[in-house]
Amino acid sequence: MPTAFIPASLPVRIDEELCIADKGCTVCVDVCPLDVLAIDFTKGKAYMKFDECWYCMPCEKDCPTGAVTVDIPYLLR
């Protein structure tokens, strides 16, 4: 039976300790131009739904708690 593809790392990381999506915050989801972020309503936390990030950074810059980190690849810095 084939195993599911699980990426080694995603460009956008959400610190679940800092994420306040369970309190109604959706800033990172709202500012993402590609709609790659979503809220997991079972956990009440944001997560990266699709690995299609443009590294444009508004999710990281606008997060009120600093829960979002965008890992920009070395060659794009």
N, C-alpha and C positions, 0 to 999 in steps of 0.2 A: 504494500500500500504506500503510495507516494506521500511524503510529508509536505505540509503547507510551507510556502515561502515566507520566511520571517526575516526582514531586513536586519542587518547587524546593528545599524543605528539609523535613526531618523533625523532629518535636519532640524526639526523643531521638537524640543523637549519641554515637557510641562512638569514642573515641580508640584506634585499633588499636595504636598504639605502647605504650599503657598496659594494654590488655586482656590478661588472662591466662587466657582461656577455653581456650587450648591446653594449659594446665597443669591443667585440670580445674575451673576456677572457673565456677560457674553462678549466682552470687548474684543478678545483675540479673534473670535469667530466672525464678528461684525466687520473688522478692519481687513481681514484677509481677502485680497482681490481674486484669489483662485478657489476660495471655499474649500481649502484642504483641512481646515480645523473644524472640529465639532465638539459637542458636549455629550459625554457619556452620562445619561440620566440615571443609570443604575448606581454609578459611583459619585455622580455630582461633580465631575472633573472634566476639563477640556483634554482633548487628545488630537493627534495628527491622524486624520482619516485617510488621506491620500498623500503619497510621497511625490508631490509635484511642486515643491517649494521653489520660488523665484529668489529667495533670500532678500526680500524687499524690506523686511524688518518692522513693519508697523505693529505686528502682534507682540513683539518683544518690547518695543518702545512705548506702546500704549497700555500694556498690562499694568493695572494699578498696584499689584502686589509683587511684581518682578518674578512671577512664576514661569514666564516663558523665556526660553533661551533658544536662539537660532545659531546652529553650528555651521558657520560659513566654511566651505571647503578651502583648503590651503591655496589652491590655484585660483580662486576667485577673490581672495583678499587683496 
